Amino acid sequence: MQDHTAKGTKGAKTEAHATEGAPLRSLRPLRYSTSNKLAVQYFTHGPTLAYRTYGHGPLPMLAFHGFGRTGADFAVLEQALGDRCTLYAFDLHFHGQSPGYPERADEPFTPKELAIYFTAFADQLNAPKVLLLGYSLGGRIALSLLEQVPERIERVLLAAPDGLKTRPWYRGLATSKLGRVLYRRFVVKPTITHAIIKTLRAVRVMNERMHRFLMGQTDSRAKRQLVHDVWLSYRLIEPDLAYVAANAVAHTVPVHLFFGTHDRVIRPASGENLRKYAPKAIGQEELPFGHALLTAELGTAIRSHLG
């Protein structure tokens, strides 16, 4: 596999960028992650994303994290997978070391745009096909890529993935001008929204874990801004599950779902929303965890599906 990080003068590492399909050299040096002491690298093809690399195995795996997290979360999988895979763990837009694109609240990312970006990254690796690993929000990205470019995908592994259940209320708010105004108001004045969440919990329409999750994700202005930016900029990333499953069958792409038995955010039962279209091509298993599924045990479970 080709290392696409450019080498600068005197051995200094620089970013590798690609614009209009042509690789360019950046003079800006890499920044380093203080959390895991690994270099944070950057790839540009239209937008720019930061990523970290774990492992040295022959199988290239693109990994996408959950909401409010970073690609550093995938370090826990290196021991189990590092000799089989090289994980390219991205910081999604607005997260970690990746830049924010606030204008995307009005001009959201499209499925085709993300497919072009990650296909360009695979091309830079000289990888005809890649494995995809998506956790929570990152699962929605992985599903979208299987919908758009199945011919470039070897296998898909999804851990507690978002994207398996449509949310009409979310789509309605995110796609209407009034809804976007309400989102912006929520960032500054969350009182009414928090009151609604508490009421839903009080009448037991919402369970305690979901209540804690939502309140924890919106208890500061910075967190509410992240909700606004991510939900609005990714509002078009809603894969058609029937089409995703059809692509998995037509292109012989194995898909495996992992869920936490005790997960109350994305329940194991939601896997059936995808599996019903292609039960023979899409497997599912549970691990004894909640929603925090990026664990050493997940790495061991993933390894068993790599052949």
N, C-alpha and C positions, 0 to 999 in steps of 0.2 A: 504493500500500500504506500502511496506517495504521501510524504509529509508536505502539506501545503503552506506551512509557515515559512515565510521568507527569511533568509539570513542577511543581515545588514553588514556594514563594515565593522571590522574588528570583532566579528562574531556576535554582534548585538542582534537580538531577535526583533523583528518588526512584524506588523500585521500583514495578512494577505487579504487583499480586497479584489472584488470582481465587479466591474461596472459595464453594462451593455454586453455582458458575456465575456469580456476580456479581463484577465487578471492584471491588477495594478499593484504597485508596491507603495506602501505607506511609510512615511518617515517617522510616524508617531510610535514610540516604543510600547511594548506590551505593559499592561498593568498587572500586578500580581495580587492574587486573592489572599487576604490575611487569614481567611477561615480554614483553608486547606493547603496553603503554601504552593499551590499549583498556578502556573501562568494562566491568566485569562487571555484568550486570544479572540480575534474579531474576524468576522467574514461579512463582506458587503456585496450585495447584488440587488441594487435598489436600496432597501432598508439594510441596516447593520444590526447584527446580533453578536453578543459575546458568547463564548463557549469554553468549557474545560474538557480536557481529554483524560480518560481513565482507562487503564489496561493497555495491552499491546497485542491482543489476539488478531487473527486474520479476518474476523467478521466485523464489518463496520456497522455500528448501531447508533442511530440518532435518537437522543433521549430528551423528552420534554417534561418539565416539572409541573407541579400544581400551583394554584393561585397563591400569590404572596410568598412563594418560595424561590429558589434558584437552582441552577444546574448542579451546585455543590451537593445537593441532596443525594445524588447518584454515586457519590464516593463510597457509600456503604456497600455497593454491589461489586466493587472492584475485586475483592478477594475471591468471590465466587465465579466471576465472569471474566476477569482480566486476562487470563491465558487463552480464552476462546474469542473474546470480543475486544474491539477498541470502541469505547463509548465516547461519543461526542455529545456532551451534556450542555444544552443551550440554556441561556437565560432568555426567557421569552420577552417580548416587547414590554417595556415599562418595569421590568423586574431586574434585580441584581445590577450587573455591570452593563446591561444593554441600555441603549438610549431610549428615551421616551419620545413618542410622536403624538403630542396632544391634538394636532389637527386631524388625526384619524378618528376622533369621536364623530366628526362630520363626514369624513371620507374613509370609511372602514377598510381594513384589509379584506381582500377577496380570497376565496379558496384557490383560484388560479394563481394569484400573486404569491401565496405561500408555497404552492407547488413549484412555481418557477424558481423561487429562492432556494428551496431545499434540494431541488434537482441540480441546480448550479453548484451547490455545496458537494453533492455526491460526485458530480463531474470533476470537481477540483480534487477529489480523492481518487479519481480514476476507478470509481466503483460503479459497475453496471447496475448493481442492486444493493440495497441497504436493508438492515433490520430497523424496525421502529419500536420504541418503548415510550409509552405515554402514561403518565400518572395524573389522575384527576383532570384538571384543566388541560394538561398535556395530552390526555387521551382524545380530546376533541380534535386537537391538531393532527394526531396520528390517524384518526378516522377520516379526516378531511383529505389527507394525503393518499390514503387508500382509495378514496373516492375519485381523486383527480389523476393520480399517476401510478396505478397498480403495477404497471410493467417495470417500474424501478424499485419494487419492494419485494424482499425475500421472505419476510415474516413480520407479523405484528403482535406485539405483546402489550397488553393494556392492564394497568393496575388501578382499580377503583375509578374507571374512566368517566369523565363527563362526556356528554354528547349522546348518551343512550336514551335520554328522555327529553321530549320537547317541552318547552315552557312557554305557553301562549302569552302569559302575562309579561314575561321577560321580552319576548319578541315584540309585543305590542308597545311596550314602553320604549324599547331601544330603537324601534324603527319610525316612531312618530315624533314630530317636532315638539309636541306637548310633553311626551315622555322624556325627551332629552332635556327639556327645561326642568322637569321634575328631578331628573338625575342631578343636574347642576345645583338645584336648590338643596337636595339631600346632602351634598358635600358640605355646604355651609351650615344648614339647619336640619339636623337629623331627628329632631324631637318627634315629629309626627310619625315618621317611619319606624323609629324605635318603639313608639307607643303601640303601633300596629303589631309589631313582632311580639311584644310583651302580651298583648291581648290574645293573639293566636296561641301563645303558650298557656295563658291562663285558662282558656276554654278547651285546652288539650287538642287543638287542631294541629299544633306543632309539638314535636317531642322535645325533651330537655336538651339532648345533644345537638339537635339542629338549632335550637334557641341559643345555646352557648356559642355555637359555630358562627351564627350570623352576628350576634352581638360582639363577639371577639374580633370579627373581621371588619367591623365598622365603628369601633370605639374611639377612633381618633380621626382627625381631619385627613391626615396622610393616608390612612387606610381607606377612608371613604373615597378619596381622590383616585386611589388605585382601582377600587371597584368601578367607579365611573369610567376611567380610562380603558380598562380591560374589557368590560362588558360592552361598551359602545364600539370600541375599535374592532372587536372580534364578533360583532353581532351577525355578520354574514357567514361565519364559520359554523354552520349547522348541517352536518352531513346527512344525506338521505340514506338511512340504514339499509333499506332494501337494495339500493344501488351499491352500497359498500359491500354487502354480503355477496351480491352477484359478481362483483369484481374479484372478491376473494376466491370464488369458485372458478370463474373463467380464467384467471391468471394463476391458479394453484398457489395462492398465498395463505399459508396457515395463520389463523388468528387464535390467540388464547387470552382469555379474560381471567384476571385474578381479583378476588374480592376479599375484604376482611369480614369474617363471620359476624363481628359486632359493629360493623359500620352502619351508622344511622344517617350519614350524609349521602352516600351513594350505596344503596342496598344491593346485596347480591342478586335479588330478584330482577333487577333492572337488566341484567345480562340477557334475559330472555327476549328483550326487545330487539336484540341483534341476532341471537342464536336461532330464533324461530325461522329466519329466512334461509339459513344454511347450517343446520345442526351438525352435519358431518364435517364441515370445514372449520367450525368455530367451537373451540373447547372452553371449559370453565372450571375453575376450582376455587376453593376458599382456604384462607389462612387464618389462624386464630388471633386476629388483630381487629382494630377498629379502622378508621379512615387513614391513619398514619401507617401506610402499607410499605413504604420504602425501608426495608429491613434486610438484614443478612439472610433471613429465611426466604424472602422473596427472591434474592439472588440465587439461592440453591434451587428454588422451584423453577425459575427461568432456565437455569442451566440444563435441567432435565428435559427441556423441550428443544434444545439446540441440536440434538442428534449426536 
